[in-house]
Amino acid sequence: MSAALMTERITETSPRVYARIGGVLYLIIIVIGFCSQFFVRDKLAVSGDVTATANNIKASESLWRISIAGELILLVCSVSLTLILYVLLRPVNKNLALLAVFFNIVEFPIEAVSKLFLFAALFLSGNADYLKAFEPHQLHALANISLKLHDYGFGIDLVFFGFACLVYGYLLFRSGYFPKTLGISMAIAGLSYLTNSFTLILAPAYSGRIFVVLVLALIGELSLACGSWSKA
């Protein structure tokens, strides 16, 4: 086989391979994020009862740590996925593809740092000697504040991810080699994340009432994760 023919075949097959790897990475990201939120934090955190929340975290320390480790793996997958999406969408518009990368570059450190608040909640729920300087109810309140700070940090992170999704949605729509429905779905996901984050920041009393927008975001991201396997 000539070198020219080999190069041509690599060029033809690489986008499909990239798309499928990206789809797998996206599914891993979705599964880890869903499990960490709904099967760990939402299960252990008791609304309106900081003492029960602290006790649950203390009793499930290993699960709590596994959840944090999983979310760090999620971030590693996200960095890899960002590169793949850039490679796939660069032919559509290089500058916009690069803009999406920059949004993610801002997003990743915010999300990583927000995980420190999950460790803070764990430490404040423990029995270390240095905690004896505080009353139990003070420690439980501080642990609850740490969880809130994590939620707000994640909300800020999703502002940048939301804008990245809007850019990805446009590029997918204009690509010609991805279904236009994927572009529309990702744009809806981006708007959903932005709505959720700015509601949390500007009107937190209503943040729990717009859960449906996150369902729309999940549908959009799942569409891209699964649709990547059907890339022509």
Accessible surface in RSA format (square Angstrom, percent):
REM  Atomic radii and reference values for relative SASA: ProtOr
REM  Chains: A
REM  Algorithm: Lee & Richards
REM  Probe-radius: 1.40
REM  Slices: 20
REM RES _ NUM      All-atoms   Total-Side   Main-Chain    Non-polar    All polar
REM                ABS   REL    ABS   REL    ABS   REL    ABS   REL    ABS   REL
RES MET A   1   142.36  73.7  58.62  38.8  83.74 199.4  66.22  56.3  76.14 100.9
RES SER A   2    67.91  57.4  51.45  68.7  16.45  37.9  52.21 111.2  15.69  22.0
RES ALA A   3    81.42  74.9  68.83 106.2  12.59  28.6  73.00 102.8   8.42  22.3
RES ALA A   4    78.35  72.0  62.66  96.7  15.68  35.7  70.99 100.0   7.35  19.5
RES LEU A   5    72.04  40.1  69.03  49.4   3.01   7.6  71.58  50.3   0.46   1.2
RES MET A   6    97.39  50.4  97.22  64.3   0.17   0.4  59.87  50.9  37.51  49.7
RES THR A   7    84.40  60.0  83.68  84.8   0.72   1.7  59.84  80.4  24.56  37.1
RES GLU A   8    93.44  53.6  87.71  66.4   5.73  13.6  31.40  60.7  62.04  50.7
RES ARG A   9   124.73  52.4 124.36  63.4   0.37   0.9  36.69  50.1  88.04  53.4
RES ILE A  10   100.07  56.9  99.05  73.8   1.02   2.5 100.07  72.1   0.00   0.0
RES THR A  11    90.07  64.1  80.36  81.5   9.71  23.1  69.15  92.9  20.92  31.6
RES GLU A  12   112.56  64.6  86.91  65.8  25.65  61.1  41.57  80.4  70.99  58.0
RES THR A  13    75.34  53.6  73.70  74.7   1.63   3.9  60.68  81.5  14.65  22.2
RES SER A  14    33.50  28.3  30.25  40.4   3.25   7.5  17.65  37.6  15.85  22.2
RES PRO A  15    46.35  33.8  45.81  41.8   0.55   2.0  46.35  38.3   0.00   0.0
RES ARG A  16    98.33  41.3  97.68  49.8   0.65   1.6  29.62  40.5  68.71  41.6
RES VAL A  17    78.48  51.6  76.60  69.3   1.88   4.5  78.43  68.1   0.05   0.1
RES TYR A  18    82.30  38.4  82.30  46.8   0.00   0.0  37.76  28.4  44.53  54.9
RES ALA A  19     0.67   0.6   0.08   0.1   0.59   1.3   0.50   0.7   0.16   0.4
RES ARG A  20    92.61  38.9  92.34  47.1   0.27   0.6  18.13  24.8  74.49  45.1
RES ILE A  21    82.34  46.9  80.15  59.7   2.19   5.3  82.22  59.2   0.12   0.3
RES GLY A  22     4.44   5.5   0.00   N/A   4.44   5.5   4.30  11.8   0.14   0.3
RES GLY A  23     0.28   0.3   0.00   N/A   0.28   0.3   0.28   0.8   0.00   0.0
RES VAL A  24    62.93  41.4  62.67  56.7   0.25   0.6  62.87  54.6   0.06   0.2
RES LEU A  25    26.64  14.8  26.64  19.1   0.00   0.0  26.64  18.7   0.00   0.0
RES TYR A  26     7.08   3.3   7.08   4.0   0.00   0.0   4.39   3.3   2.69   3.3
RES LEU A  27    62.10  34.6  61.97  44.3   0.13   0.3  62.10  43.6   0.00   0.0
RES ILE A  28    67.05  38.2  63.48  47.3   3.57   8.6  66.98  48.2   0.08   0.2
RES ILE A  29    22.41  12.8  21.54  16.0   0.87   2.1  21.54  15.5   0.87   2.4
RES ILE A  30    21.25  12.1  14.33  10.7   6.92  16.7  20.09  14.5   1.15   3.1
RES VAL A  31    86.90  57.2  84.31  76.3   2.59   6.2  86.90  75.5   0.00   0.0
RES ILE A  32    32.64  18.6  29.51  22.0   3.12   7.5  32.47  23.4   0.17   0.5
RES GLY A  33    24.20  29.8   0.00   N/A  24.20  29.8  20.25  55.6   3.95   8.9
RES PHE A  34    83.98  42.0  77.48  48.0   6.50  16.9  81.64  49.5   2.35   6.7
RES CYS A  35    49.33  37.3  49.33  55.0   0.00   0.0  20.83  52.8  28.50  30.7
RES SER A  36     5.38   4.5   4.36   5.8   1.02   2.3   1.04   2.2   4.34   6.1
RES GLN A  37    54.23  30.3  54.23  39.6   0.00   0.0  22.02  46.9  32.21  24.4
RES PHE A  38    66.63  33.3  63.15  39.1   3.48   9.1  63.23  38.3   3.40   9.7
RES PHE A  39   113.19  56.6 103.12  63.9  10.07  26.2 103.19  62.6  10.00  28.6
RES VAL A  40     9.92   6.5   9.87   8.9   0.05   0.1   9.92   8.6   0.00   0.0
RES ARG A  41    20.37   8.6  20.08  10.2   0.30   0.7  13.08  17.9   7.29   4.4
RES ASP A  42    71.21  49.9  50.62  50.4  20.59  48.7  21.73  51.1  49.48  49.3
RES LYS A  43   141.64  69.1 117.52  72.1  24.13  57.4  61.95  55.8  79.69  84.9
RES LEU A  44    18.49  10.3  18.49  13.2   0.00   0.0  18.49  13.0   0.00   0.0
RES ALA A  45    44.25  40.7  31.78  49.0  12.48  28.4  31.88  44.9  12.37  32.8
RES VAL A  46    60.11  39.6  51.55  46.7   8.56  20.6  54.91  47.7   5.20  14.1
RES SER A  47   118.69 100.3  82.38 109.9  36.31  83.6  55.66 118.5  63.03  88.3
RES GLY A  48    88.13 108.7   0.00   N/A  88.13 108.7  42.00 115.2  46.14 103.3
RES ASP A  49    61.64  43.2  57.28  57.0   4.36  10.3  15.41  36.3  46.24  46.1
RES VAL A  50    51.72  34.0  48.45  43.9   3.27   7.9  49.27  42.8   2.45   6.7
RES THR A  51    58.93  41.9  58.84  59.6   0.10   0.2  39.08  52.5  19.86  30.0
RES ALA A  52    27.99  25.7  22.73  35.1   5.26  12.0  27.52  38.8   0.47   1.3
RES THR A  53     4.72   3.4   4.72   4.8   0.00   0.0   2.66   3.6   2.06   3.1
RES ALA A  54     1.94   1.8   1.14   1.8   0.80   1.8   1.44   2.0   0.51   1.3
RES ASN A  55    76.49  52.7  72.61  70.2   3.88   9.3  23.05  55.5  53.44  51.6
RES ASN A  56    46.96  32.4  45.08  43.6   1.88   4.5   4.02   9.7  42.94  41.5
RES ILE A  57     0.42   0.2   0.42   0.3   0.00   0.0   0.42   0.3   0.00   0.0
RES LYS A  58    92.01  44.9  78.72  48.3  13.29  31.6  46.99  42.3  45.02  48.0
RES ALA A  59    89.41  82.2  47.28  73.0  42.13  95.8  57.73  81.3  31.68  83.9
RES SER A  60    28.79  24.3  21.99  29.4   6.80  15.7   9.51  20.3  19.28  27.0
RES GLU A  61    75.19  43.2  73.13  55.3   2.06   4.9  15.19  29.4  60.00  49.0
RES SER A  62    81.32  68.7  75.72 101.1   5.60  12.9  38.50  82.0  42.82  60.0
RES LEU A  63    76.00  42.3  73.08  52.3   2.92   7.3  74.10  52.0   1.90   5.1
RES TRP A  64     2.64   1.1   2.53   1.2   0.11   0.3   2.53   1.4   0.11   0.2
RES ARG A  65    99.92  42.0  95.87  48.9   4.06   9.7  40.67  55.6  59.26  35.9
RES ILE A  66   117.48  66.9 113.92  84.9   3.55   8.6 116.11  83.6   1.36   3.7
RES SER A  67     8.82   7.4   2.32   3.1   6.49  15.0   8.03  17.1   0.79   1.1
RES ILE A  68     2.34   1.3   2.34   1.7   0.00   0.0   2.34   1.7   0.00   0.0
RES ALA A  69    50.47  46.4  47.16  72.8   3.31   7.5  49.20  69.3   1.28   3.4
RES GLY A  70    14.79  18.2   0.00   N/A  14.79  18.2  14.37  39.4   0.42   0.9
RES GLU A  71     5.69   3.3   5.69   4.3   0.00   0.0   0.40   0.8   5.28   4.3
RES LEU A  72    80.58  44.9  78.78  56.4   1.80   4.5  79.20  55.6   1.38   3.7
RES ILE A  73    98.17  55.9  97.50  72.6   0.66   1.6  98.03  70.6   0.13   0.4
RES LEU A  74    14.53   8.1  14.53  10.4   0.00   0.0  14.53  10.2   0.00   0.0
RES LEU A  75    15.07   8.4  14.96  10.7   0.10   0.3  15.07  10.6   0.00   0.0
RES VAL A  76   100.75  66.3  97.71  88.5   3.04   7.3 100.31  87.2   0.44   1.2
RES CYS A  77    13.42  10.2  12.33  13.7   1.10   2.6   1.10   2.8  12.33  13.3
RES SER A  78    14.97  12.7  13.48  18.0   1.50   3.4   7.38  15.7   7.60  10.6
RES VAL A  79    83.35  54.8  81.30  73.6   2.04   4.9  81.30  70.6   2.04   5.5
RES SER A  80    46.31  39.1  40.50  54.0   5.82  13.4  20.12  42.8  26.19  36.7
RES LEU A  81    12.25   6.8  12.25   8.8   0.00   0.0  12.25   8.6   0.00   0.0
RES THR A  82    13.20   9.4  12.59  12.8   0.61   1.5   9.66  13.0   3.54   5.4
RES LEU A  83   111.37  62.0 107.57  77.0   3.79   9.5 110.96  77.9   0.41   1.1
RES ILE A  84    11.84   6.7  11.84   8.8   0.00   0.0  11.84   8.5   0.00   0.0
RES LEU A  85    14.20   7.9  14.14  10.1   0.05   0.1  14.14   9.9   0.05   0.1
RES TYR A  86    32.78  15.3  31.92  18.2   0.85   2.2  23.69  17.8   9.09  11.2
RES VAL A  87    36.27  23.9  31.38  28.4   4.88  11.8  31.38  27.3   4.88  13.2
RES LEU A  88    10.43   5.8   5.99   4.3   4.43  11.1   8.85   6.2   1.58   4.3
RES LEU A  89     0.59   0.3   0.59   0.4   0.00   0.0   0.59   0.4   0.00   0.0
RES ARG A  90   100.40  42.2  96.65  49.3   3.75   8.9  14.16  19.4  86.24  52.3
RES PRO A  91   100.93  73.6  59.29  54.0  41.64 151.4  71.64  59.1  29.29 182.0
RES VAL A  92    41.65  27.4   9.50   8.6  32.15  77.5  16.52  14.4  25.13  68.2
RES ASN A  93    58.06  40.0  51.67  49.9   6.39  15.4   9.20  22.1  48.85  47.2
RES LYS A  94   124.38  60.7 118.21  72.5   6.17  14.7  60.77  54.7  63.61  67.8
RES ASN A  95   117.26  80.9 109.32 105.6   7.94  19.1  25.03  60.2  92.23  89.1
RES LEU A  96    52.15  29.0  52.14  37.3   0.00   0.0  52.15  36.6   0.00   0.0
RES ALA A  97     1.04   1.0   0.57   0.9   0.46   1.1   0.76   1.1   0.28   0.7
RES LEU A  98    65.78  36.6  65.78  47.1   0.00   0.0  65.78  46.2   0.00   0.0
RES LEU A  99    71.12  39.6  69.56  49.8   1.56   3.9  70.75  49.7   0.37   1.0
RES ALA A 100     0.00   0.0   0.00   0.0   0.00   0.0   0.00   0.0   0.00   0.0
RES VAL A 101    24.18  15.9  24.18  21.9   0.00   0.0  24.18  21.0   0.00   0.0
RES PHE A 102   106.52  53.3 105.58  65.4   0.94   2.5 106.07  64.3   0.44   1.3
RES PHE A 103    45.19  22.6  44.74  27.7   0.44   1.2  45.11  27.4   0.07   0.2
RES ASN A 104     4.79   3.3   4.79   4.6   0.00   0.0   0.18   0.4   4.62   4.5
RES ILE A 105    95.22  54.2  91.46  68.1   3.77   9.1  93.43  67.3   1.79   4.9
RES VAL A 106    65.98  43.4  59.58  53.9   6.39  15.4  64.60  56.1   1.38   3.7
RES GLU A 107    10.73   6.2  10.73   8.1   0.00   0.0   0.00   0.0  10.73   8.8
RES PHE A 108    28.11  14.1  27.54  17.1   0.57   1.5  27.76  16.8   0.36   1.0
RES PRO A 109    73.40  53.5  66.67  60.8   6.73  24.5  73.28  60.5   0.12   0.7
RES ILE A 110    46.76  26.6  41.26  30.7   5.50  13.3  45.44  32.7   1.32   3.6
RES GLU A 111     8.29   4.8   8.29   6.3   0.00   0.0   0.00   0.0   8.29   6.8
RES ALA A 112    39.93  36.7  33.07  51.0   6.86  15.6  33.41  47.1   6.52  17.3
RES VAL A 113    84.95  55.9  83.25  75.4   1.70   4.1  84.95  73.8   0.00   0.0
RES SER A 114     1.99   1.7   0.81   1.1   1.18   2.7   1.88   4.0   0.11   0.2
RES LYS A 115     4.15   2.0   4.15   2.5   0.00   0.0   3.79   3.4   0.36   0.4
RES LEU A 116   112.56  62.7 108.05  77.3   4.50  11.3 108.31  76.1   4.24  11.4
RES PHE A 117    64.77  32.4  64.69  40.1   0.08   0.2  64.77  39.3   0.00   0.0
RES LEU A 118     1.57   0.9   1.57   1.1   0.00   0.0   1.57   1.1   0.00   0.0
RES PHE A 119    54.23  27.1  54.23  33.6   0.00   0.0  54.23  32.9   0.00   0.0
RES ALA A 120    30.47  28.0  26.95  41.6   3.52   8.0  30.19  42.5   0.27   0.7
RES ALA A 121     0.00   0.0   0.00   0.0   0.00   0.0   0.00   0.0   0.00   0.0
RES LEU A 122     8.19   4.6   5.60   4.0   2.59   6.5   5.60   3.9   2.59   7.0
RES PHE A 123    95.52  47.8  89.64  55.5   5.88  15.3  94.27  57.2   1.25   3.6
RES LEU A 124    32.27  18.0  30.80  22.0   1.47   3.7  30.80  21.6   1.47   4.0
RES SER A 125     8.10   6.8   0.00   0.0   8.10  18.7   2.74   5.8   5.36   7.5
RES GLY A 126    28.99  35.8   0.00   N/A  28.99  35.8  19.43  53.3   9.56  21.4
RES ASN A 127   111.86  77.1  83.40  80.6  28.46  68.5  38.24  92.0  73.62  71.2
RES ALA A 128    38.52  35.4  23.35  36.0  15.17  34.5  35.06  49.4   3.46   9.2
RES ASP A 129   108.19  75.8  95.61  95.2  12.58  29.8  33.00  77.7  75.20  75.0
RES TYR A 130   143.39  66.9 124.30  70.7  19.09  49.7 117.90  88.6  25.49  31.4
RES LEU A 131     8.95   5.0   8.04   5.8   0.91   2.3   8.21   5.8   0.74   2.0
RES LYS A 132   160.00  78.1 128.12  78.6  31.89  75.9  88.78  79.9  71.22  75.9
RES ALA A 133    92.45  85.0  47.49  73.3  44.96 102.3  60.69  85.5  31.76  84.1
RES PHE A 134    91.22  45.6  80.96  50.1  10.26  26.7  82.72  50.1   8.50  24.3
RES GLU A 135    97.91  56.2  96.95  73.3   0.96   2.3  23.91  46.2  74.00  60.4
RES PRO A 136    82.99  60.5  82.02  74.8   0.97   3.5  82.99  68.5   0.00   0.0
RES HIS A 137   121.61  66.5 116.74  81.1   4.87  12.5  85.29  87.9  36.32  42.3
RES GLN A 138    78.62  44.0  74.80  54.7   3.82   9.1  19.36  41.2  59.25  44.9
RES LEU A 139    17.98  10.0  17.98  12.9   0.00   0.0  17.98  12.6   0.00   0.0
RES HIS A 140    27.81  15.2  27.29  19.0   0.52   1.3  11.33  11.7  16.48  19.2
RES ALA A 141    43.44  39.9  41.74  64.4   1.71   3.9  42.81  60.3   0.63   1.7
RES LEU A 142    67.10  37.4  65.75  47.0   1.34   3.4  65.75  46.2   1.34   3.6
RES ALA A 143     1.48   1.4   1.48   2.3   0.00   0.0   1.48   2.1   0.00   0.0
RES ASN A 144    41.23  28.4  40.45  39.1   0.79   1.9   1.14   2.7  40.10  38.8
RES ILE A 145    87.04  49.5  86.99  64.8   0.05   0.1  87.04  62.7   0.00   0.0
RES SER A 146     8.63   7.3   8.57  11.4   0.05   0.1   0.05   0.1   8.57  12.0
RES LEU A 147    19.41  10.8  19.11  13.7   0.30   0.7  19.11  13.4   0.30   0.8
RES LYS A 148   118.54  57.8 118.12  72.5   0.43   1.0  65.90  59.3  52.64  56.1
RES LEU A 149    82.82  46.1  80.53  57.6   2.29   5.7  80.63  56.6   2.18   5.9
RES HIS A 150     2.05   1.1   2.05   1.4   0.00   0.0   1.47   1.5   0.58   0.7
RES ASP A 151    69.52  48.7  64.75  64.5   4.77  11.3  18.62  43.8  50.90  50.8
RES TYR A 152    78.25  36.5  77.76  44.2   0.49   1.3  61.90  46.5  16.35  20.2
RES GLY A 153    11.61  14.3   0.00   N/A  11.61  14.3  10.89  29.9   0.72   1.6
RES PHE A 154    65.02  32.5  65.02  40.3   0.00   0.0  65.02  39.4   0.00   0.0
RES GLY A 155     2.45   3.0   0.00   N/A   2.45   3.0   2.33   6.4   0.12   0.3
RES ILE A 156    76.13  43.3  76.05  56.7   0.08   0.2  76.07  54.8   0.06   0.2
RES ASP A 157     0.58   0.4   0.58   0.6   0.00   0.0   0.00   0.0   0.58   0.6
RES LEU A 158    13.54   7.5  13.54   9.7   0.00   0.0  13.54   9.5   0.00   0.0
RES VAL A 159    18.83  12.4  18.83  17.1   0.00   0.0  18.83  16.4   0.00   0.0
RES PHE A 160    56.61  28.3  56.61  35.1   0.00   0.0  56.61  34.3   0.00   0.0
RES PHE A 161    32.19  16.1  32.19  19.9   0.00   0.0  32.19  19.5   0.00   0.0
RES GLY A 162     0.00   0.0   0.00   N/A   0.00   0.0   0.00   0.0   0.00   0.0
RES PHE A 163    79.39  39.7  78.95  48.9   0.44   1.1  78.95  47.9   0.44   1.3
RES ALA A 164     0.00   0.0   0.00   0.0   0.00   0.0   0.00   0.0   0.00   0.0
RES CYS A 165     0.00   0.0   0.00   0.0   0.00   0.0   0.00   0.0   0.00   0.0
RES LEU A 166    48.57  27.0  42.80  30.6   5.78  14.5  43.08  30.3   5.49  14.8
RES VAL A 167    17.95  11.8  14.60  13.2   3.36   8.1  17.95  15.6   0.01   0.0
RES TYR A 168     5.55   2.6   5.55   3.2   0.00   0.0   5.45   4.1   0.11   0.1
RES GLY A 169     1.26   1.6   0.00   N/A   1.26   1.6   0.75   2.0   0.51   1.2
RES TYR A 170   100.66  47.0  94.10  53.5   6.57  17.1  74.22  55.8  26.45  32.6
RES LEU A 171     0.05   0.0   0.05   0.0   0.00   0.0   0.05   0.0   0.00   0.0
RES LEU A 172     0.48   0.3   0.48   0.3   0.00   0.0   0.48   0.3   0.00   0.0
RES PHE A 173    75.33  37.7  75.20  46.6   0.14   0.4  75.20  45.6   0.14   0.4
RES ARG A 174   139.57  58.6 117.99  60.1  21.58  51.4  21.19  29.0 118.38  71.7
RES SER A 175    16.23  13.7   0.00   0.0  16.23  37.4   0.05   0.1  16.19  22.7
RES GLY A 176    71.84  88.6   0.00   N/A  71.84  88.6  36.18  99.3  35.66  79.9
RES TYR A 177    64.31  30.0  55.52  31.6   8.79  22.9  61.67  46.3   2.64   3.2
RES PHE A 178     9.06   4.5   1.83   1.1   7.23  18.8   3.63   2.2   5.43  15.5
RES PRO A 179    60.87  44.4  48.34  44.1  12.53  45.6  59.74  49.3   1.13   7.0
RES LYS A 180   113.54  55.4 107.30  65.8   6.24  14.9  85.58  77.0  27.96  29.8
RES THR A 181    90.57  64.4  89.50  90.7   1.06   2.5  75.87 101.9  14.70  22.2
RES LEU A 182    10.13   5.6   9.86   7.1   0.26   0.7  10.08   7.1   0.05   0.1
RES GLY A 183     1.01   1.2   0.00   N/A   1.01   1.2   0.50   1.4   0.51   1.1
RES ILE A 184    88.19  50.2  85.01  63.3   3.19   7.7  88.18  63.5   0.02   0.0
RES SER A 185    23.45  19.8  21.02  28.0   2.44   5.6   3.77   8.0  19.69  27.6
RES MET A 186     0.72   0.4   0.72   0.5   0.00   0.0   0.72   0.6   0.00   0.0
RES ALA A 187    29.04  26.7  29.04  44.8   0.00   0.0  29.04  40.9   0.00   0.0
RES ILE A 188    74.28  42.3  74.00  55.1   0.28   0.7  74.16  53.4   0.11   0.3
RES ALA A 189     0.00   0.0   0.00   0.0   0.00   0.0   0.00   0.0   0.00   0.0
RES GLY A 190     0.00   0.0   0.00   N/A   0.00   0.0   0.00   0.0   0.00   0.0
RES LEU A 191   101.80  56.7 101.06  72.3   0.74   1.9 101.26  71.1   0.54   1.5
RES SER A 192     6.10   5.2   3.21   4.3   2.90   6.7   2.75   5.9   3.35   4.7
RES TYR A 193    26.05  12.2  26.05  14.8   0.00   0.0   7.56   5.7  18.49  22.8
RES LEU A 194    19.21  10.7  18.66  13.4   0.55   1.4  18.99  13.3   0.23   0.6
RES THR A 195    64.70  46.0  56.29  57.1   8.41  20.1  38.99  52.4  25.72  38.9
RES ASN A 196    19.85  13.7  19.85  19.2   0.00   0.0   0.00   0.0  19.85  19.2
RES SER A 197     0.00   0.0   0.00   0.0   0.00   0.0   0.00   0.0   0.00   0.0
RES PHE A 198    84.94  42.5  84.20  52.2   0.74   1.9  84.63  51.3   0.32   0.9
RES THR A 199    25.07  17.8  19.91  20.2   5.17  12.3  10.48  14.1  14.59  22.1
RES LEU A 200    28.37  15.8  28.37  20.3   0.00   0.0  28.37  19.9   0.00   0.0
RES ILE A 201    75.74  43.1  54.55  40.6  21.18  51.1  55.11  39.7  20.63  56.0
RES LEU A 202   140.48  78.2 109.13  78.1  31.35  78.8 111.42  78.3  29.05  78.2
RES ALA A 203    35.82  32.9  30.56  47.2   5.26  12.0  35.82  50.4   0.00   0.0
RES PRO A 204    68.75  50.1  59.12  53.9   9.63  35.0  59.54  49.2   9.21  57.2
RES ALA A 205    83.39  76.7  54.22  83.7  29.17  66.4  67.80  95.5  15.59  41.3
RES TYR A 206   120.84  56.4 120.84  68.8   0.00   0.0  72.43  54.4  48.40  59.7
RES SER A 207    29.27  24.7  21.47  28.6   7.80  18.0   6.36  13.5  22.91  32.1
RES GLY A 208    68.16  84.1   0.00   N/A  68.16  84.1  42.82 117.5  25.34  56.8
RES ARG A 209   180.02  75.6 146.23  74.5  33.79  80.5  58.40  79.8 121.62  73.7
RES ILE A 210    35.81  20.4  35.26  26.3   0.55   1.3  35.81  25.8   0.00   0.0
RES PHE A 211   107.33  53.7 103.64  64.2   3.69   9.6 106.57  64.6   0.76   2.2
RES VAL A 212    95.73  63.0  91.55  82.9   4.19  10.1  93.02  80.8   2.71   7.4
RES VAL A 213    22.97  15.1  22.97  20.8   0.00   0.0  22.97  20.0   0.00   0.0
RES LEU A 214    55.17  30.7  50.26  36.0   4.92  12.4  50.60  35.5   4.58  12.3
RES VAL A 215    57.74  38.0  56.37  51.0   1.37   3.3  57.63  50.1   0.11   0.3
RES LEU A 216    79.27  44.1  77.10  55.2   2.17   5.4  77.13  54.2   2.14   5.8
RES ALA A 217     0.19   0.2   0.19   0.3   0.00   0.0   0.19   0.3   0.00   0.0
RES LEU A 218    59.23  33.0  58.05  41.5   1.18   3.0  59.02  41.4   0.22   0.6
RES ILE A 219    94.53  53.8  93.44  69.6   1.09   2.6  94.22  67.8   0.31   0.8
RES GLY A 220     2.05   2.5   0.00   N/A   2.05   2.5   1.71   4.7   0.34   0.8
RES GLU A 221    13.20   7.6  13.20  10.0   0.00   0.0   0.01   0.0  13.20  10.8
RES LEU A 222    64.02  35.7  63.53  45.4   0.49   1.2  63.78  44.8   0.24   0.6
RES SER A 223    35.01  29.6  23.76  31.7  11.25  25.9  16.71  35.6  18.30  25.6
RES LEU A 224     2.66   1.5   2.55   1.8   0.10   0.3   2.55   1.8   0.10   0.3
RES ALA A 225     0.09   0.1   0.00   0.0   0.09   0.2   0.09   0.1   0.00   0.0
RES CYS A 226    74.48  56.3  63.39  70.7  11.09  26.1  30.73  77.9  43.74  47.2
RES GLY A 227    12.76  15.7   0.00   N/A  12.76  15.7  12.37  33.9   0.40   0.9
RES SER A 228     9.92   8.4   9.13  12.2   0.80   1.8   0.06   0.1   9.87  13.8
RES TRP A 229   112.38  45.1 103.22  50.0   9.16  21.5 100.93  53.8  11.46  18.6
RES SER A 230    79.63  67.3  51.17  68.3  28.45  65.5  52.94 112.7  26.69  37.4
RES LYS A 231    12.73   6.2  11.33   7.0   1.40   3.3   1.36   1.2  11.37  12.1
RES ALA A 232    90.03  82.8  59.41  91.7  30.63  69.7  78.73 110.9  11.30  29.9
END  Absolute sums over single chains surface
CHAIN  1 A    12189.1      10677.3       1511.8       8831.2       3357.9
END  Absolute sums over all chains
TOTAL         12189.1      10677.3       1511.8       8831.2       3357.9
